[in-house]
Amino acid sequence: MSRASLSPSRLAMYATCPRQYDYGYAQDVNAPDRTELYLNQGTIYHATIEAVCDATDVDDDADVIHDRALRMFAETWEDHCNPADYASDAHQVYQRAENRAGVNAFFDPDGGTGIDHARHSIATEVWVECERDGRGLHGKVDNVLRTDDGLHVIDYKRNTHGMLSSRTAEYLDGHLAGEAHEPERVKNAFQTATYVEGVKNESFYEDGMDTRFSFYGLLNNTSFESTPSGYDVSARGWSRETTEIYEEHYDTIWALIRDAHDGITSEAYEPVPFALISEEACSGCEYAEMCADRLAEEVRR
């Protein structure tokens, strides 16, 4: 049996800094001035995609799917948007236009990636679990597509900038060795492992199925153009598949999972190597002003 089942987000926070995990999860310290703006926007486009996929049949016309998506977006924005999160009314109007442009491009009836995702979706928002050597992982899959060879698992993001790629996969070894600090890419590796292995325990998985995993950034590139009545916003999405990276760096990824998982379950929160963590992570940490490790280092300096 697993000693504990942990999410990629928890493991990634520990990989960023064990002390940050201590404050954020173990002690559950509330950090000040935490905005919900982008969390709410994520909820909106996730809910839109889920609703469209769940309502779509494989033979549905592309224009029908597109119209459905824009209608669902309007409803979910109304349900989840909080005006208090925005600096001004103009800011809210622009953000709505930007997110709508992302949904519009994704479900473009003329070749939009979302048309295929909706038609071939077999499950959305699926809770998955897996275990290796007594270390459990869990997470929620955004979408599972049926392909000719098996399953394609999708995790929707705002964008894929800076994510794990074939070009940067070697950085995982540096993080494992304590020679580099790459928590975001390590998190992408944790997510890939959790979802690739997790869907294999679901009823829709059949032995021998090919299982792929991709991130998809709905707002990977955005631009706006002035018009006589205001402006037009356009967006383009982009997919980042990490299946081959997982296969090629399997041992490294599971070693990273083991180190973070064991550190959390044994409550080992000392930030090591501190010099590297301090240089790379402290400036952006919401707990920096109260962190005893950081303050002690400042005193020593």
C-alpha positions as a Markdown table, in Angstrom:
| # | Residue | x | y | z |
|---|---|---|---|---|
| 1 | Met | 0.0 | 0.0 | 0.0 |
| 2 | Ser | 1.1 | 3.6 | -0.6 |
| 3 | Arg | 2.4 | 5.5 | 2.3 |
| 4 | Ala | 0.6 | 8.6 | 1.0 |
| 5 | Ser | -0.9 | 9.7 | -2.3 |
| 6 | Leu | 0.4 | 13.1 | -3.4 |
| 7 | Ser | -0.4 | 15.4 | -6.3 |
| 8 | Pro | 2.1 | 16.8 | -8.9 |
| 9 | Ser | 1.5 | 20.3 | -7.4 |
| 10 | Arg | 2.5 | 19.2 | -3.9 |
| 11 | Leu | 5.6 | 17.4 | -5.2 |
| 12 | Ala | 6.5 | 20.4 | -7.3 |
| 13 | Met | 6.3 | 22.8 | -4.4 |
| 14 | Tyr | 8.6 | 20.6 | -2.5 |
| 15 | Ala | 10.9 | 20.4 | -5.4 |
| 16 | Thr | 10.9 | 24.3 | -5.5 |
| 17 | Cys | 11.7 | 24.5 | -1.8 |
| 18 | Pro | 11.0 | 22.1 | 1.0 |
| 19 | Arg | 10.5 | 25.1 | 3.4 |
| 20 | Gln | 7.9 | 26.6 | 1.0 |
| 21 | Tyr | 6.1 | 23.3 | 1.2 |
| 22 | Asp | 6.3 | 23.4 | 5.0 |
| 23 | Tyr | 4.6 | 26.8 | 5.1 |
| 24 | Gly | 2.2 | 26.2 | 2.3 |
| 25 | Tyr | 0.9 | 22.7 | 3.1 |
| 26 | Ala | 2.3 | 21.3 | 6.3 |
| 27 | Gln | 1.6 | 24.5 | 8.3 |
| 28 | Asp | -1.1 | 25.8 | 6.0 |
| 29 | Val | 0.1 | 29.4 | 6.3 |
| 30 | Asn | -2.1 | 31.9 | 4.5 |
| 31 | Ala | 0.1 | 34.1 | 2.3 |
| 32 | Pro | -0.9 | 37.8 | 1.9 |
| 33 | Asp | -2.3 | 39.4 | -1.2 |
| 34 | Arg | -3.0 | 36.3 | -3.2 |
| 35 | Thr | -5.0 | 37.1 | -6.3 |
| 36 | Glu | -7.6 | 34.7 | -7.6 |
| 37 | Leu | -7.7 | 36.3 | -11.1 |
| 38 | Tyr | -5.8 | 33.7 | -13.1 |
| 39 | Leu | -7.2 | 30.8 | -11.0 |
| 40 | Asn | -10.7 | 32.0 | -11.9 |
| 41 | Gln | -9.8 | 32.4 | -15.6 |
| 42 | Gly | -8.4 | 28.8 | -15.6 |
| 43 | Thr | -11.6 | 27.6 | -14.1 |
| 44 | Ile | -13.5 | 29.4 | -16.8 |
| 45 | Tyr | -11.7 | 27.8 | -19.8 |
| 46 | His | -11.5 | 24.4 | -18.1 |
| 47 | Ala | -15.3 | 24.5 | -17.4 |
| 48 | Thr | -16.0 | 25.6 | -21.0 |
| 49 | Ile | -14.0 | 22.8 | -22.6 |
| 50 | Glu | -15.5 | 20.2 | -20.2 |
| 51 | Ala | -19.0 | 21.3 | -21.0 |
| 52 | Val | -18.4 | 21.4 | -24.8 |
| 53 | Cys | -16.7 | 17.9 | -24.8 |
| 54 | Asp | -19.4 | 16.4 | -22.7 |
| 55 | Ala | -22.1 | 17.7 | -25.0 |
| 56 | Thr | -20.5 | 16.8 | -28.3 |
| 57 | Asp | -20.9 | 13.6 | -30.3 |
| 58 | Val | -18.3 | 12.4 | -32.9 |
| 59 | Asp | -20.6 | 13.4 | -35.8 |
| 60 | Asp | -21.4 | 16.9 | -34.6 |
| 61 | Asp | -20.9 | 19.6 | -37.2 |
| 62 | Ala | -17.9 | 21.9 | -36.5 |
| 63 | Asp | -20.0 | 25.0 | -36.6 |
| 64 | Val | -22.4 | 23.5 | -34.0 |
| 65 | Ile | -19.4 | 22.7 | -31.7 |
| 66 | His | -18.0 | 26.3 | -32.2 |
| 67 | Asp | -21.3 | 28.0 | -31.4 |
| 68 | Arg | -21.7 | 25.7 | -28.3 |
| 69 | Ala | -18.2 | 26.7 | -27.1 |
| 70 | Leu | -18.9 | 30.4 | -27.3 |
| 71 | Arg | -22.2 | 30.0 | -25.6 |
| 72 | Met | -20.6 | 27.9 | -22.8 |
| 73 | Phe | -17.8 | 30.5 | -22.4 |
| 74 | Ala | -20.3 | 33.3 | -21.9 |
| 75 | Glu | -22.1 | 31.3 | -19.2 |
| 76 | Thr | -19.0 | 30.2 | -17.4 |
| 77 | Trp | -17.5 | 33.7 | -17.5 |
| 78 | Glu | -20.6 | 35.1 | -15.9 |
| 79 | Asp | -20.6 | 32.3 | -13.2 |
| 80 | His | -16.9 | 32.5 | -12.3 |
| 81 | Cys | -15.6 | 36.0 | -13.1 |
| 82 | Asn | -15.1 | 38.2 | -10.0 |
| 83 | Pro | -14.9 | 41.9 | -10.9 |
| 84 | Ala | -13.0 | 42.6 | -7.6 |
| 85 | Asp | -10.0 | 40.7 | -9.0 |
| 86 | Tyr | -9.4 | 43.3 | -11.7 |
| 87 | Ala | -7.6 | 46.6 | -11.6 |
| 88 | Ser | -10.4 | 48.3 | -13.6 |
| 89 | Asp | -13.4 | 47.7 | -15.7 |
| 90 | Ala | -11.2 | 48.1 | -18.8 |
| 91 | His | -8.9 | 45.4 | -17.5 |
| 92 | Gln | -11.8 | 43.0 | -17.0 |
| 93 | Val | -13.1 | 43.8 | -20.5 |
| 94 | Tyr | -9.7 | 43.1 | -22.1 |
| 95 | Gln | -9.2 | 39.9 | -20.1 |
| 96 | Arg | -12.7 | 38.6 | -21.2 |
| 97 | Ala | -11.9 | 39.4 | -24.8 |
| 98 | Glu | -8.5 | 37.7 | -24.6 |
| 99 | Asn | -9.9 | 34.5 | -23.0 |
| 100 | Arg | -12.9 | 34.5 | -25.5 |
| 101 | Ala | -10.3 | 34.7 | -28.3 |
| 102 | Gly | -8.5 | 31.7 | -27.0 |
| 103 | Val | -11.7 | 29.6 | -26.8 |
| 104 | Asn | -12.8 | 30.9 | -30.3 |
| 105 | Ala | -9.5 | 29.9 | -31.8 |
| 106 | Phe | -9.4 | 26.5 | -30.1 |
| 107 | Phe | -12.9 | 25.7 | -31.4 |
| 108 | Asp | -12.5 | 27.4 | -34.7 |
| 109 | Pro | -14.7 | 25.4 | -37.1 |
| 110 | Asp | -12.1 | 25.7 | -39.8 |
| 111 | Gly | -9.4 | 23.4 | -38.3 |
| 112 | Gly | -9.5 | 24.3 | -34.6 |
| 113 | Thr | -7.8 | 21.7 | -32.4 |
| 114 | Gly | -10.7 | 21.8 | -30.0 |
| 115 | Ile | -13.1 | 20.4 | -32.7 |
| 116 | Asp | -11.1 | 17.1 | -32.7 |
| 117 | His | -10.8 | 17.1 | -28.9 |
| 118 | Ala | -14.5 | 17.5 | -28.5 |
| 119 | Arg | -15.4 | 14.8 | -31.0 |
| 120 | His | -13.0 | 12.2 | -29.6 |
| 121 | Ser | -13.3 | 13.0 | -25.9 |
| 122 | Ile | -14.3 | 9.9 | -23.8 |
| 123 | Ala | -13.8 | 11.4 | -20.4 |
| 124 | Thr | -13.3 | 14.8 | -18.8 |
| 125 | Glu | -12.2 | 15.9 | -15.3 |
| 126 | Val | -11.2 | 12.3 | -14.4 |
| 127 | Trp | -9.6 | 11.7 | -11.0 |
| 128 | Val | -6.7 | 9.2 | -11.6 |
| 129 | Glu | -4.3 | 7.5 | -9.2 |
| 130 | Cys | -1.2 | 5.3 | -9.6 |
| 131 | Glu | 1.5 | 3.9 | -7.4 |
| 132 | Arg | 5.1 | 2.7 | -7.7 |
| 133 | Asp | 7.2 | 1.3 | -4.9 |
| 134 | Gly | 4.7 | 2.4 | -2.3 |
| 135 | Arg | 4.6 | 6.0 | -3.5 |
| 136 | Gly | 1.2 | 7.1 | -4.6 |
| 137 | Leu | 0.3 | 9.8 | -7.0 |
| 138 | His | -3.0 | 11.3 | -7.9 |
| 139 | Gly | -4.4 | 14.1 | -10.0 |
| 140 | Lys | -7.3 | 15.2 | -12.2 |
| 141 | Val | -7.1 | 14.7 | -15.9 |
| 142 | Asp | -8.7 | 17.5 | -18.0 |
| 143 | Asn | -9.6 | 15.4 | -21.1 |
| 144 | Val | -9.0 | 11.9 | -22.4 |
| 145 | Leu | -9.2 | 11.4 | -26.2 |
| 146 | Arg | -9.7 | 8.1 | -28.0 |
| 147 | Thr | -7.1 | 7.7 | -30.8 |
| 148 | Asp | -6.6 | 5.1 | -33.4 |
| 149 | Asp | -3.8 | 3.6 | -31.2 |
| 150 | Gly | -5.1 | 4.2 | -27.7 |
| 151 | Leu | -5.5 | 7.2 | -25.5 |
| 152 | His | -4.3 | 10.8 | -25.6 |
| 153 | Val | -4.4 | 12.6 | -22.2 |
| 154 | Ile | -4.7 | 16.4 | -22.4 |
| 155 | Asp | -3.9 | 19.0 | -19.7 |
| 156 | Tyr | -5.1 | 22.5 | -20.6 |
| 157 | Lys | -3.0 | 25.5 | -19.6 |
| 158 | Arg | -3.0 | 29.2 | -20.3 |
| 159 | Asn | 0.2 | 28.8 | -22.2 |
| 160 | Thr | 3.2 | 26.4 | -22.6 |
| 161 | His | 5.9 | 29.0 | -22.2 |
| 162 | Gly | 9.0 | 27.6 | -20.4 |
| 163 | Met | 7.5 | 24.1 | -20.1 |
| 164 | Leu | 9.5 | 20.9 | -20.3 |
| 165 | Ser | 10.6 | 20.2 | -23.9 |
| 166 | Ser | 13.0 | 17.8 | -25.7 |
| 167 | Arg | 15.4 | 20.7 | -25.7 |
| 168 | Thr | 15.3 | 21.2 | -21.9 |
| 169 | Ala | 14.7 | 17.7 | -20.7 |
| 170 | Glu | 18.4 | 17.3 | -19.7 |
| 171 | Tyr | 17.8 | 19.9 | -17.0 |
| 172 | Leu | 15.9 | 17.2 | -15.0 |
| 173 | Asp | 19.2 | 15.5 | -14.4 |
| 174 | Gly | 20.8 | 18.7 | -13.1 |
| 175 | His | 17.9 | 19.2 | -10.7 |
| 176 | Leu | 18.1 | 15.7 | -9.4 |
| 177 | Ala | 21.9 | 16.1 | -8.8 |
| 178 | Gly | 21.4 | 19.4 | -7.0 |
| 179 | Glu | 23.3 | 21.3 | -9.7 |
| 180 | Ala | 20.3 | 23.1 | -11.2 |
| 181 | His | 16.9 | 24.5 | -10.0 |
| 182 | Glu | 14.2 | 23.6 | -12.5 |
| 183 | Pro | 11.0 | 23.2 | -10.4 |
| 184 | Glu | 8.5 | 24.1 | -13.2 |
| 185 | Arg | 9.9 | 21.6 | -15.6 |
| 186 | Val | 10.2 | 19.0 | -12.8 |
| 187 | Lys | 6.5 | 19.7 | -12.2 |
| 188 | Asn | 5.7 | 19.0 | -15.8 |
| 189 | Ala | 7.5 | 15.7 | -15.5 |
| 190 | Phe | 5.5 | 14.9 | -12.3 |
| 191 | Gln | 2.3 | 15.7 | -14.2 |
| 192 | Thr | 3.3 | 13.5 | -17.1 |
| 193 | Ala | 4.1 | 10.5 | -14.9 |
| 194 | Thr | 0.9 | 10.9 | -12.9 |
| 195 | Tyr | -1.4 | 11.1 | -15.9 |
| 196 | Val | 0.3 | 8.6 | -18.2 |
| 197 | Glu | 0.3 | 6.0 | -15.4 |
| 198 | Gly | -2.9 | 7.0 | -13.8 |
| 199 | Val | -5.2 | 6.5 | -16.9 |
| 200 | Lys | -3.9 | 2.9 | -17.1 |
| 201 | Asn | -6.0 | 2.2 | -14.0 |
| 202 | Glu | -9.2 | 3.5 | -15.5 |
| 203 | Ser | -12.0 | 1.3 | -16.9 |
| 204 | Phe | -11.6 | 2.8 | -20.4 |
| 205 | Tyr | -7.9 | 1.6 | -20.6 |
| 206 | Glu | -7.2 | -1.7 | -22.4 |
| 207 | Asp | -4.0 | -3.7 | -22.1 |
| 208 | Gly | -1.5 | -2.7 | -24.8 |
| 209 | Met | -3.1 | 0.7 | -25.5 |
| 210 | Asp | -0.7 | 3.4 | -26.6 |
| 211 | Thr | -0.9 | 6.2 | -24.0 |
| 212 | Arg | 0.2 | 9.8 | -24.9 |
| 213 | Phe | 0.2 | 13.0 | -22.8 |
| 214 | Ser | 0.2 | 16.6 | -23.9 |
| 215 | Phe | -0.1 | 20.1 | -22.4 |
| 216 | Tyr | -2.2 | 22.5 | -24.5 |
| 217 | Gly | -1.8 | 26.2 | -24.1 |
| 218 | Leu | -5.0 | 28.0 | -25.2 |
| 219 | Leu | -3.4 | 31.5 | -25.0 |
| 220 | Asn | 0.1 | 30.6 | -26.2 |
| 221 | Asn | 0.2 | 33.7 | -28.4 |
| 222 | Thr | -2.1 | 36.7 | -28.2 |
| 223 | Ser | -2.2 | 40.0 | -30.0 |
| 224 | Phe | -4.5 | 42.9 | -30.4 |
| 225 | Glu | -5.3 | 45.3 | -33.2 |
| 226 | Ser | -6.9 | 48.8 | -32.8 |
| 227 | Thr | -10.2 | 49.3 | -34.6 |
| 228 | Pro | -12.4 | 52.4 | -35.0 |
| 229 | Ser | -14.7 | 51.0 | -32.2 |
| 230 | Gly | -11.9 | 49.8 | -29.8 |
| 231 | Tyr | -9.7 | 46.7 | -30.5 |
| 232 | Asp | -9.8 | 43.1 | -31.6 |
| 233 | Val | -8.0 | 40.4 | -29.7 |
| 234 | Ser | -6.7 | 37.3 | -31.4 |
| 235 | Ala | -5.1 | 34.1 | -29.9 |
| 236 | Arg | -3.4 | 31.0 | -31.0 |
| 237 | Gly | -3.0 | 27.8 | -29.0 |
| 238 | Trp | -0.1 | 25.4 | -29.0 |
| 239 | Ser | 0.4 | 21.7 | -27.9 |
| 240 | Arg | 3.4 | 20.4 | -26.0 |
| 241 | Glu | 3.6 | 16.6 | -25.9 |
| 242 | Thr | 5.9 | 15.1 | -23.3 |
| 243 | Thr | 5.3 | 11.4 | -23.9 |
| 244 | Glu | 8.7 | 10.7 | -25.4 |
| 245 | Ile | 10.5 | 12.8 | -22.7 |
| 246 | Tyr | 8.8 | 10.6 | -20.1 |
| 247 | Glu | 9.9 | 7.4 | -21.8 |
| 248 | Glu | 13.5 | 8.6 | -22.4 |
| 249 | His | 14.0 | 10.1 | -18.9 |
| 250 | Tyr | 11.8 | 7.6 | -17.0 |
| 251 | Asp | 14.4 | 6.7 | -14.3 |
| 252 | Thr | 15.3 | 10.3 | -13.7 |
| 253 | Ile | 11.7 | 11.4 | -13.4 |
| 254 | Trp | 10.8 | 8.6 | -10.9 |
| 255 | Ala | 14.0 | 9.4 | -8.9 |
| 256 | Leu | 12.7 | 13.0 | -8.7 |
| 257 | Ile | 9.3 | 11.7 | -7.6 |
| 258 | Arg | 10.9 | 9.4 | -5.0 |
| 259 | Asp | 13.0 | 12.3 | -3.5 |
| 260 | Ala | 10.1 | 14.7 | -3.2 |
| 261 | His | 7.7 | 12.1 | -2.0 |
| 262 | Asp | 10.0 | 10.7 | 0.6 |
| 263 | Gly | 10.9 | 14.2 | 1.7 |
| 264 | Ile | 7.3 | 15.2 | 2.2 |
| 265 | Thr | 6.3 | 12.0 | 4.0 |
| 266 | Ser | 9.3 | 12.1 | 6.3 |
| 267 | Glu | 8.7 | 15.8 | 7.0 |
| 268 | Ala | 12.2 | 16.8 | 5.9 |
| 269 | Tyr | 11.7 | 20.5 | 5.2 |
| 270 | Glu | 15.2 | 21.9 | 5.3 |
| 271 | Pro | 16.0 | 23.6 | 2.0 |
| 272 | Val | 18.9 | 21.8 | 0.5 |
| 273 | Pro | 20.9 | 22.9 | -1.4 |
| 274 | Phe | 20.1 | 26.2 | 0.2 |
| 275 | Ala | 22.4 | 28.4 | -1.9 |
| 276 | Leu | 20.8 | 27.3 | -5.1 |
| 277 | Ile | 17.3 | 27.5 | -3.8 |
| 278 | Ser | 17.9 | 30.9 | -2.3 |
| 279 | Glu | 19.3 | 32.3 | -5.5 |
| 280 | Glu | 16.5 | 30.8 | -7.7 |
| 281 | Ala | 13.4 | 30.7 | -5.6 |
| 282 | Cys | 13.4 | 33.1 | -2.7 |
| 283 | Ser | 12.7 | 36.3 | -4.7 |
| 284 | Gly | 9.4 | 35.0 | -6.0 |
| 285 | Cys | 8.3 | 33.2 | -2.8 |
| 286 | Glu | 5.2 | 34.5 | -1.1 |
| 287 | Tyr | 6.6 | 33.3 | 2.3 |
| 288 | Ala | 10.0 | 35.0 | 1.9 |
| 289 | Glu | 9.4 | 37.7 | 4.4 |
| 290 | Met | 8.7 | 35.2 | 7.2 |
| 291 | Cys | 11.1 | 32.5 | 6.2 |
| 292 | Ala | 13.5 | 31.7 | 9.1 |
| 293 | Asp | 16.0 | 30.0 | 6.7 |
| 294 | Arg | 16.2 | 33.1 | 4.5 |
| 295 | Leu | 16.4 | 35.5 | 7.4 |
| 296 | Ala | 19.2 | 33.5 | 9.0 |
| 297 | Glu | 21.2 | 33.7 | 5.8 |
| 298 | Glu | 20.6 | 37.4 | 5.6 |
| 299 | Val | 22.0 | 37.7 | 9.1 |
| 300 | Arg | 25.1 | 35.6 | 8.3 |
| 301 | Arg | 25.8 | 37.9 | 5.3 |
